Amino acid sequence: MENTTGTSTHVTQSITSINGYLAALGGDLAQKILDSFPPLHRLEAPLPPLLNSLRRNPYAAQLLVVMRIVRRWEKSGSAAAVAECDTGKTLTALASMFVHSHGKPFCGLGMSPPHLVDKWAREAFQTIPGVRVFIIDGLRDAKANAASGVNEVKLRHRKILPKGLKTSLTDLRLRKNYRSAPARWNAA
């Protein structure tokens, strides 16, 4: 690239499409991106042994994404993964939370459209050892004959089923006087 804008008058006059732009300046553009955003985890860097504790093994490319998310979390306190369908975003998100927590108990919140809630719960069970999953089916008080409120679920024969604990966000707010989260949940 010849000047600060990344294009020269001579080159840009001959470009008539986005394909032409990328063909002419793609290499310089790629180098600029790499210079501006150096990788947080390199291929040759060691992976934490904690990844071997996962119930499912991510592919090599997914492991890189997991470690880059963890490094971003450590560096800035937040991270995001954007990818196409069927690239393993759920697996990488779950594995990232597990590695970031160093195998200690943690609370994660996954938000998904209603038709994907059971898929997310199933993947959590299939990925993280010893995980507890709660589904928030509604924000109001739980009704005895409806799936509303906060429900703990279990995985049985690849189906998500109620486990028994059923409460509401209102009840949880009222239990703030308990000293620990386990005491709060056990009081339900």
N, C-alpha and C positions, 0 to 999 in steps of 0.2 A: 504494500500500500504506500502510495507516494506522498500523501499529505495527512493532516490530522483528521480529516473526515473519512479517510479510508478509501477514497476513490480519486481518480485523476480525471481531468476533463477528457483526455483522449480515450481512456477506457470506457467511461460512462456513456460517451456519445455512441459507441458501437453496441451497447447493450439494449436489447429490445424486449427482454422477458426476464422473469425471475430465474429461469434455467440458465440464461445467458449470464446473468449477474453472478450466480453461484459458480458457473464454469470459469468465469474470469477472476472472481475475487474470493471464491470459497476457501482456498488454502490460506490466504491471509486472514480471512475472517475466523477460521478455525483456530489459527495460532493466537489471534487476539483473545478469543474466548479462553483458551488454555492459559494464557498469560494472566488474564484477569481473575480466573477461577481455578487455582491449582487444585488437583485432587486431594481429598482429605485422607484417603486410604489407597495405598498403591498395591499392585498385584503381589509384589514380593514381601509385603508386610505380613507378619504372623497374625493368625486368627486366634481369638481367645478360645481356650478349651471348653468354655461354657457352651459354645455352639454345638458341641457333641452331645449335650444334654437334651437338645430339642427332640421331640418325638418324630419330626419329619426333617429330612436333610434338604436344605435349600441347594439349588444349583450354584455353580461357581459364580456366575454373574449376579445371582441374588445375594450371595455372601458378600460380594463387594458392595452392593447397595446397602445391605444391613450395616456393614462397618462404616460406610460413609454417613449413614443416618446417625449412627451412634456418635461418630466424631463431630458431626454438626451439632448434635444435642449438647455434647460436652463443651463445644466452643461457644455456642450462642443461645443455648437453652430451648431451641425449637428446631424442627426439621420438617421437611415435606418431601414426599415422593410422588412424582407424577409420571404415569406410564399408561400404556394401552391396556385393553382388556386381556386377561389371561397371561399376564407377565409375572404374576405372583405378588401383587401389591399387599394383599392380606397377609401372606406368609412373611414377607419382609417386614411389614409393620409389627406383627406379633413377635418375630425374632428380634427385631430392634429393641422393643420394649423389654424383652427378657434379658438381652445382653446388657442393655443400659442399666438395668436394676441389679446387675451382678448376681443374678440368681436369687435375690431376696424378694420377699413378697412385695407386690406393687399393685396399684390400682390404675387401670387403663380404661379409657372410655372410647368406644368405637361407635360412631354414628353412621347409620346406613338407612337406605330406603326400606320400607316394610318388607318387600319381597326378598331382601338379602339378609335379614336379621338372623334367621336360622342358619344360613350359610356361614356367616361370621362366627356364630356361636360354635358350630361344628368345627370350623377351622381352628378356633382357639383351643378346643379340646384335643384336636389332632396334632397340635403344634407344641403347646407349652405343657410340660409335665406338672401335674397337681393343680391345674388352674381351676378356679371357681368362676362361673359365668352367671351373671344376672342380666335379665332382659327387662328394660323399662318399657312396659306396654302402654302406659298412659301416665299422665302427670297428676291425675286426681286420685281420690281414695279408691282402693281396690274393691271390686264387687265380688261376692262369693262365687257367682256362676260365670264370670267373665275373665278373660285374660287381660286384666288391667293392673296397674301398679308395678311394683318391683318384684320380679319372680326369679328365684334361683332355678337354673335348669341343669339337666344332666344329658349326657349322650348315651343312648342305648340303641344298638343295632342301627347306627348311622342316623338316628332320629333324635331331635331335640325334644325332651319331655320335661314337664315340671318336676322339680326335685322336692318341693315341699315348702320352702321358705317363701312366704308371700307377704308383702307389706306395701306401704305407700310412701311416697316422698314426704307426705305430711307426718306420718308416724316416725320416719327417720329423723326429721327435723326436731320432733319432740323428744327424741332420745339423745340429744346432744350432751346431756349431763353425764353420760357414761365416760369412763376414763380411756377406753380403747375401742377401736372398731370391732374386735371380736365380741366384746361385752355388749356392744350396741346391737350387733346382729343376733347374738344368742338370746337377747331379751325379746326378740320378735315372736 
